[in-house]
Amino acid sequence: MSRFLIAAGGTGGHLAPGIALAEALGERGHHCLILISRKQVDARLGARYPELRFAAMPGAGLGTNPITFVRFVGSQLRALSFCLGIFRQELPDVVVGFGGFTSAPALLIARLRGIPAALHESNRVPGRAVRLLGRVARRVYLPPGVDLPALNPVVVRAAAMPVRREIQRLPRAAARARWGFDDASPLLVVLGGSQGASALNAWATGHRAALAAGGVQLAVVTGPGKEAGVELLPTGRPKAIFLPFCDQMAALLSAADLVVSRAGAGTLAELIRCRTPALLVPFPQAADNHQAANADHFACLGGGEVFPQTGLGALLPRVLQLLSDPNTLAEYGRRLAAADSALRWEEILPDLEALATSAPSPSAAAAAA
């Protein structure tokens, strides 16, 4: 039995795979503590898993604005102090980071203490944290087909993104019943990631009348603090719902005939698992344009199509065309099912267990003392 410290907070895309890893390691008899941020999105997602342990650490993301940068440096210093306390309490055998600002303090302390550390990258373009911290990690897990030439090949492994156990394809009728949607009419779901996407929210709001005129039901996850509400048909069924947050993503994706979405790695992994076709609109300001690379890969898998944000004017006709073409949607779904069968991430579990026993750890030393 080993102790794993999993640094995975800041966004849903970082936290969700951390939760999936903790679930799987827990089933194998290990102890896990998940480091999260103090953001609302982390608190809400973590609250769904009372069987898991979380610790909310201080921290803020890195930005180019001088004030943001100063805030980032100060928050990282507080995070280092916080993590030192966690290391004293938990005595981890392995530290696993999923990128973002929660990973750096934990991996740096692990390096100083001689504790094996691993990093997992889900995006097709590795992020800043993985590029910088990969040099101090004993293992770096990258998406299949992605490489980082600057890293020692010995530490690199190919691994898909961990997906939570609850993310599974559900029966369509039962999934729709959770929100009262009609099973006979097409349903479009619009997603902007855990923070929402203003451009997609505006697109959905601006075209809801046209969608309704075409007999299309609409569900939009707008993001924390953004629009919420339900528009009902005369029958009492919803024709459009706007949710600031959705904690039933498996049901929502299973209910959808088609999704319009940003292209974060976490969202794409869940679309693949639920076999839901998508039209992807990558966030144009994403670091290193990684969402465009993610979206292109999803399209290559055969799960949908890519629209640049500058091309949103052509999105509505394509949405209506696809929703009237069940054969094409079904083919997209079949290709996603094949991709899901090929994308397995569980091989990292025995590899992490081997890391835990590869060198004397603080917990082993404490036990011997």
C-alpha positions as CSV (number, residue, x, y, z in Angstrom):
1,M,0.0,0.0,0.0
2,S,1.5,3.4,-1.1
3,R,0.6,7.0,-0.6
4,F,0.0,9.2,-3.6
5,L,-0.2,13.0,-3.7
6,I,-2.1,14.1,-6.8
7,A,-1.8,17.8,-7.8
8,A,-4.7,18.4,-10.1
9,G,-6.6,21.6,-9.4
10,G,-7.3,24.9,-11.2
11,T,-9.6,23.8,-14.0
12,G,-12.0,20.9,-14.5
13,G,-9.6,19.7,-17.2
14,H,-6.9,19.2,-14.6
15,L,-9.0,18.0,-11.8
16,A,-11.2,15.4,-13.5
17,P,-8.3,13.2,-14.5
18,G,-6.8,13.5,-11.1
19,I,-10.1,12.3,-9.6
20,A,-10.1,9.4,-12.1
21,L,-6.6,8.4,-11.1
22,A,-7.4,8.6,-7.3
23,E,-10.5,6.4,-7.9
24,A,-8.4,3.8,-9.7
25,L,-5.5,3.8,-7.2
26,G,-8.0,3.6,-4.3
27,E,-9.5,0.5,-5.8
28,R,-6.0,-1.0,-5.7
29,G,-5.6,-0.3,-2.0
30,H,-3.6,2.9,-2.1
31,H,-4.1,6.1,-0.2
32,C,-4.5,9.3,-2.2
33,L,-4.8,13.0,-1.4
34,I,-5.7,15.4,-4.2
35,L,-4.3,18.9,-4.2
36,I,-6.9,21.3,-5.6
37,S,-7.2,25.1,-6.0
38,R,-9.6,27.3,-4.0
39,K,-11.6,28.0,-7.1
40,Q,-15.4,27.3,-7.1
41,V,-15.1,24.9,-10.0
42,D,-12.8,22.7,-7.9
43,A,-14.9,22.8,-4.8
44,R,-18.1,21.9,-6.8
45,L,-16.5,19.0,-8.6
46,G,-14.7,17.7,-5.6
47,A,-18.0,17.7,-3.5
48,R,-19.3,15.0,-5.8
49,Y,-16.7,12.6,-4.4
50,P,-17.0,12.4,-0.6
51,E,-15.1,9.2,-0.6
52,L,-12.0,11.0,-1.8
53,R,-9.7,13.3,0.1
54,F,-8.9,16.8,-1.1
55,A,-6.8,19.7,0.2
56,A,-7.4,23.2,-1.2
57,M,-4.1,25.1,-1.6
58,P,-3.5,28.8,-2.3
59,G,-2.4,29.7,-5.8
60,A,-3.2,31.7,-9.0
61,G,-2.5,31.2,-12.6
62,L,0.5,32.7,-14.4
63,G,-0.3,35.7,-16.7
64,T,1.7,38.2,-18.7
65,N,0.2,41.3,-17.0
66,P,2.8,42.5,-14.4
67,I,0.2,42.7,-11.6
68,T,-1.0,39.1,-12.4
69,F,2.6,38.0,-12.5
70,V,3.4,39.5,-9.1
71,R,0.2,37.9,-7.7
72,F,1.3,34.5,-9.2
73,V,4.7,34.7,-7.6
74,G,3.3,35.5,-4.2
75,S,0.7,32.8,-4.4
76,Q,3.3,30.2,-5.4
77,L,5.3,31.1,-2.3
78,R,2.3,30.6,-0.2
79,A,1.6,27.3,-2.0
80,L,5.1,26.1,-1.3
81,S,4.6,26.7,2.4
82,F,1.2,24.9,2.3
83,C,2.7,21.9,0.4
84,L,5.5,21.6,2.9
85,G,2.9,21.1,5.6
86,I,1.1,18.5,3.4
87,F,4.3,16.6,2.8
88,R,5.0,16.5,6.6
89,Q,1.5,15.1,7.2
90,E,1.1,12.8,4.3
91,L,4.6,11.4,3.7
92,P,3.8,10.6,0.0
93,D,5.6,7.8,-1.8
94,V,4.8,9.4,-5.3
95,V,3.7,12.8,-6.4
96,V,1.6,13.0,-9.6
97,G,0.9,16.4,-11.3
98,F,-1.6,17.1,-14.0
99,G,-0.2,20.5,-15.0
100,G,-1.4,23.9,-14.0
101,F,-0.3,26.0,-11.1
102,T,-1.0,23.4,-8.4
103,S,1.6,21.0,-9.9
104,A,4.8,23.1,-9.5
105,P,5.1,23.4,-5.7
106,A,4.4,19.7,-5.1
107,L,6.8,18.5,-7.8
108,L,9.6,20.8,-6.7
109,I,9.3,19.7,-3.1
110,A,9.3,16.1,-4.2
111,R,12.5,16.7,-6.2
112,L,14.2,18.2,-3.1
113,R,13.1,15.3,-0.9
114,G,14.0,12.5,-3.4
115,I,10.4,11.4,-3.9
116,P,9.5,10.0,-7.3
117,A,7.3,12.4,-9.3
118,A,5.3,11.9,-12.4
119,L,3.5,14.4,-14.8
120,H,0.5,13.7,-17.0
121,E,-0.2,15.9,-20.0
122,S,-3.6,15.5,-21.8
123,N,-3.3,18.2,-24.5
124,R,-1.7,17.5,-27.9
125,V,0.6,20.4,-27.3
126,P,2.3,20.0,-23.8
127,G,1.7,22.9,-21.5
128,R,4.2,25.2,-19.8
129,A,4.2,23.3,-16.5
130,V,4.9,19.9,-18.2
131,R,7.7,21.4,-20.4
132,L,9.4,23.0,-17.4
133,L,8.8,20.4,-14.7
134,G,9.3,17.4,-17.0
135,R,13.0,17.7,-16.3
136,V,12.6,16.9,-12.6
137,A,10.0,14.1,-13.1
138,R,10.8,10.4,-13.1
139,R,7.9,9.8,-15.5
140,V,6.1,12.0,-18.0
141,Y,2.9,10.6,-19.6
142,L,2.0,12.2,-23.0
143,P,-0.9,11.5,-25.4
144,P,-0.1,8.8,-27.9
145,G,1.8,10.3,-30.8
146,V,3.0,13.3,-28.9
147,D,6.7,13.8,-28.0
148,L,8.9,16.2,-26.1
149,P,12.4,16.0,-27.6
150,A,13.9,18.0,-24.7
151,L,13.0,15.2,-22.3
152,N,15.0,12.0,-21.7
153,P,13.1,9.3,-23.7
154,V,13.5,7.0,-20.7
155,V,11.0,9.0,-18.6
156,V,8.3,9.4,-21.4
157,R,5.4,7.0,-21.7
158,A,2.3,7.2,-24.0
159,A,-0.9,7.4,-22.0
160,A,-4.5,8.5,-22.7
161,M,-6.3,10.8,-20.3
162,P,-7.8,9.2,-17.2
163,V,-11.6,9.4,-17.3
164,R,-13.8,9.2,-14.2
165,R,-15.8,6.0,-13.7
166,E,-19.1,7.8,-13.9
167,I,-18.4,9.0,-17.4
168,Q,-20.1,6.3,-19.4
169,R,-22.6,6.2,-22.2
170,L,-26.1,6.1,-20.7
171,P,-29.4,5.1,-22.4
172,R,-30.6,8.2,-24.3
173,A,-34.2,8.2,-23.0
174,A,-33.1,8.0,-19.4
175,A,-30.5,10.7,-19.9
176,R,-33.0,13.1,-21.4
177,A,-35.6,12.4,-18.7
178,R,-33.3,14.0,-16.1
179,W,-34.0,17.4,-17.7
180,G,-37.4,16.6,-19.2
181,F,-36.3,16.8,-22.9
182,D,-38.4,15.2,-25.5
183,D,-36.9,11.9,-26.8
184,A,-38.4,12.4,-30.3
185,S,-36.7,15.8,-31.1
186,P,-33.0,16.5,-31.7
187,L,-31.0,18.0,-28.8
188,L,-28.0,20.3,-29.2
189,V,-25.6,20.7,-26.3
190,V,-23.3,23.7,-26.1
191,L,-20.2,23.5,-23.8
192,G,-17.5,26.0,-23.0
193,G,-15.4,24.0,-20.6
194,S,-15.5,24.4,-16.8
195,Q,-15.3,28.2,-17.0
196,G,-17.8,28.6,-19.9
197,A,-17.1,30.3,-23.2
198,S,-18.6,33.8,-23.9
199,A,-18.5,33.4,-27.7
200,L,-20.4,30.1,-27.6
201,N,-22.9,31.4,-25.0
202,A,-23.5,34.4,-27.3
203,W,-23.9,32.1,-30.3
204,A,-26.4,29.8,-28.5
205,T,-28.4,32.8,-27.2
206,G,-28.4,34.5,-30.6
207,H,-29.6,31.4,-32.4
208,R,-32.0,29.8,-30.0
209,A,-35.0,31.1,-31.9
210,A,-33.7,29.6,-35.1
211,L,-32.9,26.3,-33.4
212,A,-36.4,26.2,-31.9
213,A,-38.0,27.0,-35.3
214,G,-36.1,23.9,-36.6
215,G,-37.5,21.7,-33.8
216,V,-34.1,21.6,-32.0
217,Q,-33.9,21.5,-28.2
218,L,-31.0,23.3,-26.7
219,A,-28.9,22.8,-23.5
220,V,-26.1,25.3,-22.8
221,V,-23.5,25.0,-20.0
222,T,-22.7,28.7,-19.6
223,G,-20.1,28.7,-16.8
224,P,-20.0,29.8,-13.2
225,G,-21.8,33.1,-12.6
226,K,-23.3,33.2,-16.1
227,E,-26.8,32.9,-17.5
228,A,-29.2,30.3,-16.0
229,G,-32.8,29.5,-16.8
230,V,-35.3,27.3,-18.7
231,E,-37.5,28.1,-21.6
232,L,-40.6,25.9,-21.8
233,L,-42.7,24.8,-24.8
234,P,-46.5,25.0,-24.5
235,T,-46.4,21.3,-23.6
236,G,-44.3,22.1,-20.5
237,R,-41.2,20.4,-21.9
238,P,-38.0,22.5,-22.0
239,K,-36.9,23.8,-25.4
240,A,-33.8,25.5,-24.0
241,I,-32.0,25.3,-20.6
242,F,-29.0,27.3,-19.5
243,L,-26.9,25.8,-16.7
244,P,-24.0,27.7,-15.0
245,F,-22.5,24.3,-14.0
246,C,-23.3,20.7,-14.9
247,D,-22.3,17.9,-12.5
248,Q,-24.0,15.2,-14.6
249,M,-21.9,15.3,-17.7
250,A,-22.3,11.7,-18.7
251,A,-26.1,12.1,-18.8
252,L,-25.9,15.4,-20.7
253,L,-23.5,14.0,-23.3
254,S,-25.6,10.8,-23.6
255,A,-28.7,12.9,-24.1
256,A,-27.2,15.0,-26.9
257,D,-27.4,14.2,-30.6
258,L,-24.7,16.8,-31.3
259,V,-22.4,19.0,-29.2
260,V,-20.9,22.4,-30.0
261,S,-17.8,22.8,-27.7
262,R,-14.4,24.2,-27.0
263,A,-11.6,21.7,-27.4
264,G,-10.1,21.2,-24.0
265,A,-8.6,17.7,-23.6
266,G,-11.0,16.8,-20.7
267,T,-14.1,17.6,-22.7
268,L,-12.8,15.6,-25.7
269,A,-12.0,12.6,-23.6
270,E,-15.6,12.6,-22.2
271,L,-17.0,13.1,-25.7
272,I,-15.1,10.0,-26.8
273,R,-16.1,8.0,-23.8
274,C,-19.8,8.9,-24.4
275,R,-19.5,8.6,-28.2
276,T,-21.1,12.0,-28.8
277,P,-20.4,13.7,-32.1
278,A,-19.2,17.3,-31.9
279,L,-18.5,20.5,-33.8
280,L,-15.4,22.0,-32.1
281,V,-14.6,25.7,-31.8
282,P,-11.1,25.9,-30.3
283,F,-10.4,28.8,-28.0
284,P,-8.2,31.0,-30.1
285,Q,-6.3,32.4,-27.1
286,A,-5.4,29.0,-25.7
287,A,-1.7,28.7,-24.7
288,D,0.3,27.5,-27.7
289,N,-3.0,27.1,-29.6
290,H,-3.3,23.7,-28.0
291,Q,-7.0,23.5,-28.4
292,A,-6.7,23.7,-32.2
293,A,-4.3,20.7,-32.0
294,N,-6.7,18.8,-29.8
295,A,-9.7,19.6,-32.1
296,D,-7.8,18.5,-35.2
297,H,-6.9,15.2,-33.6
298,F,-10.6,14.6,-32.6
299,A,-11.6,15.3,-36.2
300,C,-8.9,12.8,-37.4
301,L,-10.4,10.2,-35.1
302,G,-13.7,10.7,-37.0
303,G,-15.8,12.2,-34.2
304,G,-16.7,15.5,-35.7
305,E,-15.6,18.7,-37.4
306,V,-13.6,21.8,-36.5
307,F,-14.9,25.4,-36.9
308,P,-12.6,28.4,-36.2
309,Q,-14.1,31.0,-34.0
310,T,-14.0,33.4,-36.9
311,G,-16.2,30.9,-38.8
312,L,-19.1,30.9,-36.4
313,G,-21.3,32.4,-39.1
314,A,-21.3,29.1,-40.9
315,L,-22.0,27.0,-37.7
316,L,-25.8,27.2,-37.6
317,P,-26.4,25.8,-41.1
318,R,-24.0,22.9,-40.4
319,V,-25.7,22.2,-37.0
320,L,-29.1,22.0,-38.6
321,Q,-27.8,19.9,-41.5
322,L,-26.2,17.3,-39.2
323,L,-29.2,17.1,-36.9
324,S,-31.3,16.2,-39.9
325,D,-28.8,13.5,-40.9
326,P,-28.9,10.7,-38.3
327,N,-26.8,8.4,-40.5
328,T,-23.8,10.8,-40.4
329,L,-24.2,11.3,-36.7
330,A,-24.3,7.5,-36.1
331,E,-21.1,7.1,-38.2
332,Y,-19.4,9.7,-36.0
333,G,-20.6,7.8,-32.9
334,R,-19.2,4.5,-34.3
335,R,-15.8,6.0,-34.9
336,L,-15.7,7.5,-31.4
337,A,-16.6,4.1,-30.0
338,A,-13.6,2.6,-31.9
339,A,-11.4,5.4,-30.6
340,D,-12.5,4.8,-27.1
341,S,-11.7,1.1,-27.3
342,A,-8.2,2.0,-28.5
343,L,-7.5,4.7,-25.9
344,R,-6.7,3.0,-22.6
345,W,-5.0,4.8,-19.7
346,E,-4.9,2.2,-17.0
347,E,-1.4,1.0,-17.9
348,I,-0.1,3.9,-15.9
349,L,-1.3,2.3,-12.7
350,P,1.3,-0.5,-12.4
351,D,3.9,2.0,-13.6
352,L,3.1,4.4,-10.8
353,E,3.1,1.5,-8.3
354,A,6.6,0.6,-9.6
355,L,7.7,4.2,-9.0
356,A,6.4,4.0,-5.4
357,T,8.6,1.0,-4.7
358,S,11.6,2.1,-6.8
359,A,13.4,4.2,-4.1
360,P,13.2,4.7,-0.3
361,S,10.4,7.1,0.4
362,P,9.5,9.3,3.4
363,S,6.7,6.9,4.5
364,A,9.1,3.9,4.4
365,A,11.7,5.9,6.4
366,A,9.1,6.9,8.9
367,A,7.9,3.3,9.3
368,A,11.4,2.1,9.9
369,A,12.2,4.9,12.5
